[in-house]
Amino acid sequence: LKFTTDALHHVGFSDIPTNQRIVMVVFDMKNNDQVWLKSGGVVSFQPRWKTLFSYVGGKFKVCDNPTPPFVTGPGDCVVRTVTISKPAQDIIINTPWSTAWRTITGCPSEDDSGSTYDSCMTACKHAASAVQYCQYVNIMGQMYDGKIKCVDDYEAKKPAGLTTSQEALWARVWFEKCWGCNPWFTGVGRGYDPSAGVLTGTEWIVRGDVAYSRLGPAASTEIHHP
């Protein structure tokens, strides 16, 4: 139990769900990087805001295969670019990570906002400051049909005439819903434990749609059984 607690704390989780079976699987990062490179990608990287903006602002590969086990091939991938203006990037980068979520979104809560305006406003305690955030969540809620659609809809569904602060909010919601950068995401390459209020271990972005057999030997252990 101590190992499980320490491991989850390292990656930014302090609570262990009691109704879910949890299996921890550890892969060799070097093998993972080799597979990613061979597939035309890049090596794993820490998700710092500047790095993320550079990555999506370049020509990056987006793959999607909706059929289990979700392993993709060349025919399942496209190359895309997401444009986020430098001023909008600066708002996200320069807002201290510890207050960034509430400052940028106006939501006074870190609860899951869901995918509709109503669920979002409920999560945000019906705060007037969260109205625009929840409007964007409602738009983003229709983007869950796959990774490629999620990327394409960043521009296709972006409201017209956004101010710089609105563009920063639109981008932050996109990273939340399409990249899984939840309210506790720090953007400094490390996790965060909200219970202890401290930064934890390093985080990494890795490719997750390749066959496990290509990643070499892996170690797994069941850490919780309901």
ZIKATA-V802185 format. One line per field, one symbol per residue. phi: phi as a letter, one per 30 degrees, with the letter a starting at -180 (. if undefined). A space follows every 10 residues. Layout:
phi = ???
//
This chain:
phi = .ddddddddd cjbcccedcb dbccbccddd dddddddddi cbdebddded dddddddccc dbbabdcedi dcbedcbbcb bccbdeeded dddddeedbe eddddiddbc dddibbdddd dddchhdddc ededddeddd dccddkdddd dddeddcded idddddddde dddddddcci ddecdcicib dbcddcibdc ddcbcbdccc deddciebcb adcabd
//
